[in-house]
């Protein structure tokens, strides 16, 4: 059980060993791992709570590299999980090309509705990890 009150955060479990992998990433976020399975990172922001899935670091890195390549960005360009495609100068056609590059690189197929909802590198990486996980199941 987790509860959030004001700026404090507490985690209570029936078995303390279940939350041994929990960690506070920063004063504004928390991650939780139970029996080796990672759960979404919870990010606290003033007046809003945002929950995002934590894609594997190597997936985020590959997505960043593909985005840089598709948008012809210089290698030193700062592209992170939080980078929005629109802020990097991508239009709708660029976004389609990014998704096509991701499909080719990861051997996945992205449905049109999912492709249209992707706006950040992190969202793309999360979607890829979810598709790869469901593909291998």
C-alpha distance (Angstrom), angle and dihedral (degrees) to the residues before:
residue distance angle dihedral
X1 . . .
X2 3.79 . .
X3 3.75 127.4 .
X4 3.78 131.8 -172.0
X5 3.77 122.3 -158.6
X6 3.78 120.9 172.8
X7 3.78 104.2 -49.1
X8 3.81 97.5 -24.4
X9 3.78 125.5 97.1
X10 3.78 127.9 -165.9
X11 3.78 133.4 -178.6
X12 3.78 122.0 -156.8
X13 3.79 123.9 -176.5
X14 3.75 134.9 -177.8
X15 3.80 88.7 -133.9
X16 3.82 112.5 35.6
X17 3.81 90.0 -153.6
X18 3.81 89.6 65.7
X19 3.80 93.9 69.3
X20 3.78 98.0 40.5
X21 3.81 89.7 113.5
X22 3.78 95.2 55.6
X23 3.75 117.1 117.5
X24 3.75 139.7 173.8
X25 3.80 106.4 -123.0
X26 3.77 92.2 -169.0
X27 3.79 135.0 -25.5
X28 3.81 86.5 -79.7
X29 3.81 103.5 46.2
X30 3.78 142.8 47.5
X31 3.80 133.5 -165.1
X32 3.78 127.7 -162.1
X33 3.79 132.5 -160.5
X34 3.80 121.8 -175.4
X35 3.78 119.1 -170.2
X36 3.81 91.3 -20.9
X37 3.82 95.6 -49.0
X38 3.79 114.9 117.8
X39 3.79 118.1 -141.1
X40 3.79 129.1 -158.5
X41 3.78 118.8 -64.9
X42 3.77 111.3 -115.6
X43 3.78 113.4 -141.9
X44 3.79 119.1 -164.7
X45 3.76 118.2 -151.9
X46 3.77 129.4 170.4
X47 3.81 109.0 -74.9
X48 3.77 94.6 -7.7
X49 3.76 140.9 69.4
X50 3.79 119.5 -146.0
X51 3.78 122.4 -168.5
X52 3.78 117.8 -165.9
X53 3.77 131.2 176.1
X54 3.74 114.4 -117.0
X55 3.79 108.5 -125.9
X56 3.76 117.8 -160.0
X57 3.80 113.1 -82.0
X58 3.81 91.4 -122.7
X59 3.82 90.1 54.0
X60 3.81 91.5 52.2
X61 3.83 89.9 47.9
X62 3.81 92.5 51.0
X63 3.81 91.1 47.9
X64 3.82 90.1 50.0
X65 3.81 90.1 51.3
X66 3.82 92.5 48.5
X67 3.81 91.6 48.2
X68 3.82 90.7 50.6
X69 3.81 90.6 49.2
X70 3.83 95.5 46.2
X71 3.81 92.6 47.1
X72 3.84 93.2 40.9
X73 3.81 90.6 -125.4
X74 3.81 119.8 169.2
X75 3.81 114.0 -98.1
X76 3.82 90.8 -114.6
X77 3.82 91.9 56.7
X78 3.79 112.4 122.2
X79 3.79 107.2 -118.8
X80 3.81 115.5 165.5
X81 3.78 137.8 162.9
X82 3.79 89.6 -87.4
X83 3.81 93.4 52.9
X84 3.79 112.5 119.8
X85 3.78 115.7 -142.2
X86 3.80 90.8 -134.2
X87 3.82 91.5 52.8
X88 3.81 88.4 53.5
X89 3.80 89.5 55.6
X90 3.81 98.9 -99.8
X91 3.78 119.2 150.3
X92 3.82 124.6 -164.0
X93 3.82 92.6 -83.6
X94 3.81 90.9 50.9
X95 3.80 89.6 51.0
X96 3.82 90.6 52.7
X97 3.83 89.4 50.5
X98 3.81 90.7 48.7
X99 3.82 90.6 52.3
X100 3.82 90.4 47.9
X101 3.81 89.6 51.3
X102 3.81 90.3 49.9
X103 3.81 91.4 49.4
X104 3.81 90.6 51.7
X105 3.82 95.5 44.7
X106 3.81 96.3 46.9
X107 3.81 99.5 31.9
X108 3.80 93.2 -121.9
X109 3.77 137.1 128.4
X110 3.80 118.4 -133.1
X111 3.79 119.1 -155.4
X112 3.79 115.7 -127.1
X113 3.83 94.2 -115.5
X114 3.81 90.9 53.1
X115 3.80 92.4 46.0
X116 3.81 91.8 53.0
X117 3.81 92.3 51.8
X118 3.82 95.5 55.1
X119 3.80 111.3 103.1
X120 3.82 104.4 151.4
X121 3.79 139.0 43.7
X122 3.82 89.8 -115.3
X123 3.81 92.5 53.7
X124 3.81 89.5 51.1
X125 3.82 92.3 48.5
X126 3.82 92.1 47.4
X127 3.80 91.0 50.0
X128 3.82 91.2 49.0
X129 3.81 93.4 50.1
X130 3.81 90.2 48.2
X131 3.81 92.2 49.4
X132 3.81 92.5 46.8
X133 3.80 91.1 48.0
X134 3.81 92.9 50.3
X135 3.83 90.3 44.3
X136 3.81 92.1 55.0
X137 3.83 93.9 45.1
